[in-house]
């Protein structure tokens, strides 16, 4: 759908927005996204994990010490990731305002 296409371009920012709240693991990020969108949007597992490419320097990871269940890889946002997130938010607001201006008023 068009909504998914629009959101797909912002996957990194969506994920960074979750990590800025605290360290977490992939499944939990997707669960929050699904809950917050009332199941209207979710990241495909491959998309979720491909977005975690640490070479970008936006995130780093570590293994958790779970007492029960499978061991989880946790992700944390880096200072560079925080800066990118803030810039992406500003860029989104500018784009949103421009689009609202262009299509928001009937002429």
N, CA and C atoms as a LAMMPS dump frame, in Angstrom:
ITEM: TIMESTEP
0
ITEM: NUMBER OF ATOMS
321
ITEM: BOX BOUNDS ff ff ff
-5.0000000000000000e+02 5.0000000000000000e+02
-5.0000000000000000e+02 5.0000000000000000e+02
-5.0000000000000000e+02 5.0000000000000000e+02
ITEM: ATOMS id mol type element x y z
1 1 1 N 0.838 -1.188 0
2 1 2 C 0 0 0
3 1 3 C 0.876 1.242 0
4 2 1 N 0.273 2.361 -0.308
5 2 2 C 1.015 3.621 -0.347
6 2 3 C 1.58 3.968 1.024
7 3 1 N 0.838 3.663 2.077
8 3 2 C 1.321 3.936 3.429
9 3 3 C 2.59 3.155 3.717
10 4 1 N 2.598 1.881 3.373
11 4 2 C 3.791 1.064 3.585
12 4 3 C 4.958 1.584 2.771
13 5 1 N 4.689 2.018 1.543
14 5 2 C 5.755 2.569 0.706
15 5 3 C 6.349 3.829 1.335
16 6 1 N 5.497 4.68 1.865
17 6 2 C 5.982 5.905 2.515
18 6 3 C 6.793 5.586 3.769
19 7 1 N 6.304 4.662 4.558
20 7 2 C 6.985 4.31 5.799
21 7 3 C 8.299 3.581 5.552
22 8 1 N 8.348 2.781 4.491
23 8 2 C 9.54 1.991 4.202
24 8 3 C 10.782 2.885 4.089
25 9 1 N 10.624 4.068 3.556
26 9 2 C 11.744 4.989 3.423
27 9 3 C 12.228 5.56 4.746
28 10 1 N 11.494 5.272 5.804
29 10 2 C 11.829 5.82 7.12
30 10 3 C 12.08 4.733 8.154
31 11 1 N 12.361 3.531 7.679
32 11 2 C 12.556 2.387 8.571
33 11 3 C 13.645 2.65 9.606
34 12 1 N 14.782 3.163 9.17
35 12 2 C 15.869 3.419 10.12
36 12 3 C 15.432 4.387 11.212
37 13 1 N 14.727 5.444 10.819
38 13 2 C 14.281 6.436 11.797
39 13 3 C 13.258 5.841 12.757
40 14 1 N 12.379 5.003 12.245
41 14 2 C 11.38 4.346 13.101
42 14 3 C 12.077 3.468 14.139
43 15 1 N 13.061 2.715 13.69
44 15 2 C 13.802 1.845 14.608
45 15 3 C 14.608 2.679 15.596
46 16 1 N 15.281 3.716 15.114
47 16 2 C 16.05 4.58 16.019
48 16 3 C 15.141 5.228 17.054
49 17 1 N 13.896 5.547 16.664
50 17 2 C 12.971 6.171 17.621
51 17 3 C 12.652 5.229 18.775
52 18 1 N 12.683 3.931 18.516
53 18 2 C 12.465 2.967 19.593
54 18 3 C 13.713 2.828 20.454
55 19 1 N 14.87 2.832 19.822
56 19 2 C 16.119 2.654 20.573
57 19 3 C 16.484 3.881 21.394
58 20 1 N 15.996 5.043 20.997
59 20 2 C 16.294 6.255 21.768
60 20 3 C 15.616 6.181 23.142
61 21 1 N 14.582 5.345 23.251
62 21 2 C 13.874 5.149 24.516
63 21 3 C 14.594 4.162 25.428
64 22 1 N 15.508 3.379 24.836
65 22 2 C 16.244 2.405 25.635
66 22 3 C 16.624 1.196 24.803
67 23 1 N 17.578 0.449 25.286
68 23 2 C 18.042 -0.751 24.597
69 23 3 C 16.91 -1.766 24.503
70 24 1 N 16.874 -2.475 23.401
71 24 2 C 15.863 -3.501 23.213
72 24 3 C 16.304 -4.458 22.121
73 25 1 N 15.47 -5.444 21.834
74 25 2 C 15.798 -6.452 20.824
75 25 3 C 14.765 -6.371 19.696
76 26 1 N 15.086 -7.01 18.577
77 26 2 C 14.3 -6.879 17.36
78 26 3 C 12.828 -7.187 17.498
79 27 1 N 12.493 -8.321 18.089
80 27 2 C 11.087 -8.705 18.22
81 27 3 C 10.303 -7.652 19.009
82 28 1 N 10.896 -7.12 20.051
83 28 2 C 10.218 -6.124 20.886
84 28 3 C 9.976 -4.832 20.103
85 29 1 N 10.922 -4.458 19.251
86 29 2 C 10.735 -3.258 18.426
87 29 3 C 9.524 -3.452 17.523
88 30 1 N 9.476 -4.587 16.847
89 30 2 C 8.367 -4.841 15.939
90 30 3 C 7.036 -4.903 16.682
91 31 1 N 7.041 -5.479 17.865
92 31 2 C 5.816 -5.577 18.67
93 31 3 C 5.284 -4.179 19.012
94 32 1 N 6.162 -3.27 19.403
95 32 2 C 5.747 -1.902 19.739
96 32 3 C 5.195 -1.196 18.503
97 33 1 N 5.866 -1.387 17.366
98 33 2 C 5.407 -0.765 16.123
99 33 3 C 4.005 -1.266 15.772
100 34 1 N 3.799 -2.563 15.861
101 34 2 C 2.476 -3.128 15.568
102 34 3 C 1.427 -2.59 16.536
103 35 1 N 1.754 -2.548 17.827
104 35 2 C 0.801 -2.06 18.825
105 35 3 C 0.479 -0.585 18.6
106 36 1 N 1.515 0.221 18.353
107 36 2 C 1.309 1.659 18.177
108 36 3 C 0.508 1.99 16.922
109 37 1 N 0.555 1.108 15.933
110 37 2 C -0.188 1.343 14.689
111 37 3 C -1.458 0.496 14.617
112 38 1 N -1.83 -0.107 15.729
113 38 2 C -3.024 -0.957 15.797
114 38 3 C -2.992 -2.02 14.699
115 39 1 N -1.827 -2.651 14.569
116 39 2 C -1.577 -3.733 13.603
117 39 3 C -1.681 -3.3 12.138
118 40 1 N -1.613 -2.001 11.877
119 40 2 C -1.683 -1.532 10.498
120 40 3 C -0.315 -1.569 9.819
121 41 1 N 0.745 -1.643 10.607
122 41 2 C 2.089 -1.654 10.034
123 41 3 C 2.984 -2.515 10.896
124 42 1 N 3.828 -3.276 10.227
125 42 2 C 4.842 -4.039 10.928
126 42 3 C 6.041 -4.157 10.014
127 43 1 N 7.188 -4.322 10.617
128 43 2 C 8.399 -4.531 9.841
129 43 3 C 8.537 -6.011 9.556
130 44 1 N 8.815 -6.322 8.328
131 44 2 C 9.108 -7.715 8.001
132 44 3 C 10.416 -8.06 8.701
133 45 1 N 10.542 -9.29 9.14
134 45 2 C 11.731 -9.68 9.911
135 45 3 C 13.02 -9.376 9.165
136 46 1 N 13.049 -9.666 7.865
137 46 2 C 14.263 -9.408 7.085
138 46 3 C 14.575 -7.906 7.051
139 47 1 N 13.523 -7.082 6.924
140 47 2 C 13.71 -5.628 6.92
141 47 3 C 14.232 -5.171 8.267
142 48 1 N 13.634 -5.703 9.319
143 48 2 C 14.027 -5.309 10.661
144 48 3 C 15.5 -5.584 10.904
145 49 1 N 15.924 -6.786 10.579
146 49 2 C 17.308 -7.136 10.868
147 49 3 C 18.288 -6.543 9.871
148 50 1 N 17.872 -6.322 8.629
149 50 2 C 18.789 -5.69 7.687
150 50 3 C 19.023 -4.234 8.074
151 51 1 N 18.042 -3.643 8.738
152 51 2 C 18.193 -2.261 9.172
153 51 3 C 19.185 -2.149 10.325
154 52 1 N 19.508 -3.253 10.959
155 52 2 C 20.427 -3.234 12.088
156 52 3 C 21.888 -3.342 11.67
157 53 1 N 22.188 -3.028 10.448
158 53 2 C 23.573 -3.107 10.002
159 53 3 C 24.407 -2.147 10.846
160 54 1 N 25.265 -2.705 11.619
161 54 2 C 26.031 -1.893 12.555
162 54 3 C 27.123 -1.076 11.883
163 55 1 N 27.425 -1.394 10.639
164 55 2 C 28.456 -0.646 9.927
165 55 3 C 28.075 0.821 9.773
166 56 1 N 26.796 1.122 9.846
167 56 2 C 26.35 2.512 9.74
168 56 3 C 26.854 3.341 10.908
169 57 1 N 27.122 2.671 12.018
170 57 2 C 27.563 3.387 13.209
171 57 3 C 26.434 3.98 14.015
172 58 1 N 25.178 3.747 13.595
173 58 2 C 24.027 4.322 14.29
174 58 3 C 23.631 3.513 15.507
175 59 1 N 23.992 2.255 15.505
176 59 2 C 23.646 1.369 16.613
177 59 3 C 24.818 0.447 16.914
178 60 1 N 24.763 -0.15 18.069
179 60 2 C 25.685 -1.237 18.403
180 60 3 C 24.853 -2.317 19.087
181 61 1 N 25.428 -3.493 19.237
182 61 2 C 24.651 -4.588 19.816
183 61 3 C 25.471 -5.352 20.84
184 62 1 N 24.747 -6.106 21.637
185 62 2 C 25.374 -6.975 22.63
186 62 3 C 24.406 -8.105 22.944
187 63 1 N 24.938 -9.185 23.446
188 63 2 C 24.104 -10.33 23.811
189 63 3 C 23.591 -10.169 25.235
190 64 1 N 22.295 -10.423 25.41
191 64 2 C 21.695 -10.361 26.731
192 64 3 C 21.985 -11.616 27.523
193 65 1 N 21.71 -11.565 28.81
194 65 2 C 21.918 -12.709 29.697
195 65 3 C 20.571 -13.206 30.214
196 66 1 N 19.757 -13.751 29.327
197 66 2 C 18.442 -14.238 29.718
198 66 3 C 18.567 -15.518 30.54
199 67 1 N 17.779 -15.587 31.593
200 67 2 C 17.735 -16.797 32.408
201 67 3 C 16.852 -17.859 31.766
202 68 1 N 15.843 -17.411 31.026
203 68 2 C 14.901 -18.33 30.399
204 68 3 C 14.808 -17.998 28.916
205 69 1 N 14.545 -19.006 28.112
206 69 2 C 14.339 -18.785 26.693
207 69 3 C 15.643 -18.57 25.936
208 70 1 N 15.479 -18.208 24.687
209 70 2 C 16.638 -18.016 23.811
210 70 3 C 17.406 -16.746 24.187
211 71 1 N 18.675 -16.794 23.956
212 71 2 C 19.524 -15.629 24.193
213 71 3 C 19.211 -14.585 23.126
214 72 1 N 19.073 -13.337 23.541
215 72 2 C 18.683 -12.264 22.623
216 72 3 C 19.834 -11.309 22.371
217 73 1 N 19.859 -10.804 21.138
218 73 2 C 20.804 -9.75 20.782
219 73 3 C 20.079 -8.418 21.002
220 74 1 N 20.638 -7.591 21.867
221 74 2 C 20.07 -6.289 22.172
222 74 3 C 20.782 -5.224 21.358
223 75 1 N 20.035 -4.172 21.045
224 75 2 C 20.571 -3.066 20.261
225 75 3 C 20.492 -1.797 21.083
226 76 1 N 21.508 -0.955 20.896
227 76 2 C 21.559 0.319 21.579
228 76 3 C 21.93 1.393 20.565
229 77 1 N 21.41 2.571 20.75
230 77 2 C 21.685 3.66 19.82
231 77 3 C 22.99 4.346 20.225
232 78 1 N 23.778 4.724 19.239
233 78 2 C 25.038 5.42 19.497
234 78 3 C 24.794 6.933 19.438
235 79 1 N 25.796 7.703 19.8
236 79 2 C 25.684 9.166 19.688
237 79 3 C 25.427 9.562 18.244
238 80 1 N 26.114 8.909 17.317
239 80 2 C 25.895 9.18 15.9
240 80 3 C 24.454 8.856 15.521
241 81 1 N 23.933 7.758 16.024
242 81 2 C 22.549 7.378 15.766
243 81 3 C 21.565 8.401 16.307
244 82 1 N 21.845 8.929 17.491
245 82 2 C 20.987 9.969 18.071
246 82 3 C 20.978 11.21 17.197
247 83 1 N 22.156 11.598 16.701
248 83 2 C 22.245 12.768 15.831
249 83 3 C 21.48 12.546 14.527
250 84 1 N 21.625 11.365 13.943
251 84 2 C 20.917 11.037 12.701
252 84 3 C 19.415 11.044 12.952
253 85 1 N 18.988 10.472 14.067
254 85 2 C 17.567 10.441 14.408
255 85 3 C 17 11.857 14.506
256 86 1 N 17.692 12.737 15.217
257 86 2 C 17.217 14.118 15.368
258 86 3 C 17.149 14.828 14.023
259 87 1 N 18.156 14.632 13.171
260 87 2 C 18.152 15.265 11.848
261 87 3 C 17.027 14.701 10.987
262 88 1 N 16.826 13.385 11.042
263 88 2 C 15.751 12.772 10.263
264 88 3 C 14.382 13.274 10.709
265 89 1 N 14.217 13.489 12.017
266 89 2 C 12.949 14.04 12.525
267 89 3 C 12.72 15.439 11.967
268 90 1 N 13.77 16.261 11.957
269 90 2 C 13.652 17.621 11.412
270 90 3 C 13.308 17.564 9.926
271 91 1 N 14 16.696 9.195
272 91 2 C 13.734 16.554 7.76
273 91 3 C 12.298 16.13 7.514
274 92 1 N 11.795 15.185 8.342
275 92 2 C 10.422 14.721 8.194
276 92 3 C 9.434 15.86 8.444
277 93 1 N 9.66 16.638 9.478
278 93 2 C 8.759 17.755 9.785
279 93 3 C 8.736 18.764 8.645
280 94 1 N 9.907 19.065 8.078
281 94 2 C 9.961 19.993 6.944
282 94 3 C 9.184 19.438 5.756
283 95 1 N 9.399 18.165 5.443
284 95 2 C 8.699 17.537 4.319
285 95 3 C 7.194 17.497 4.578
286 96 1 N 6.809 17.142 5.798
287 96 2 C 5.389 17.078 6.161
288 96 3 C 4.741 18.448 6.02
289 97 1 N 5.398 19.479 6.513
290 97 2 C 4.854 20.834 6.406
291 97 3 C 4.72 21.267 4.953
292 98 1 N 5.697 20.934 4.137
293 98 2 C 5.653 21.282 2.722
294 98 3 C 4.5 20.561 2.02
295 99 1 N 4.364 19.272 2.29
296 99 2 C 3.27 18.506 1.68
297 99 3 C 1.922 19.037 2.157
298 100 1 N 1.806 19.326 3.466
299 100 2 C 0.558 19.896 3.985
300 100 3 C 0.227 21.195 3.274
301 101 1 N 1.235 22.015 3.033
302 101 2 C 1.032 23.279 2.343
303 101 3 C 0.566 23.044 0.909
304 102 1 N 1.177 22.069 0.245
305 102 2 C 0.857 21.835 -1.161
306 102 3 C -0.492 21.158 -1.373
307 103 1 N -0.913 20.293 -0.463
308 103 2 C -2.171 19.571 -0.681
309 103 3 C -3.228 19.861 0.381
310 104 1 N -2.858 20.627 1.377
311 104 2 C -3.758 20.835 2.503
312 104 3 C -4.894 21.788 2.268
313 105 1 N -4.737 22.694 1.328
314 105 2 C -5.781 23.687 1.092
315 105 3 C -6.415 23.434 -0.261
316 106 1 N -7.73 23.488 -0.274
317 106 2 C -8.412 23.374 -1.562
318 106 3 C -8.429 24.743 -2.212
319 107 1 N -8.23 24.754 -3.479
320 107 2 C -8.164 26.041 -4.192
321 107 3 C -9.371 26.215 -5.063
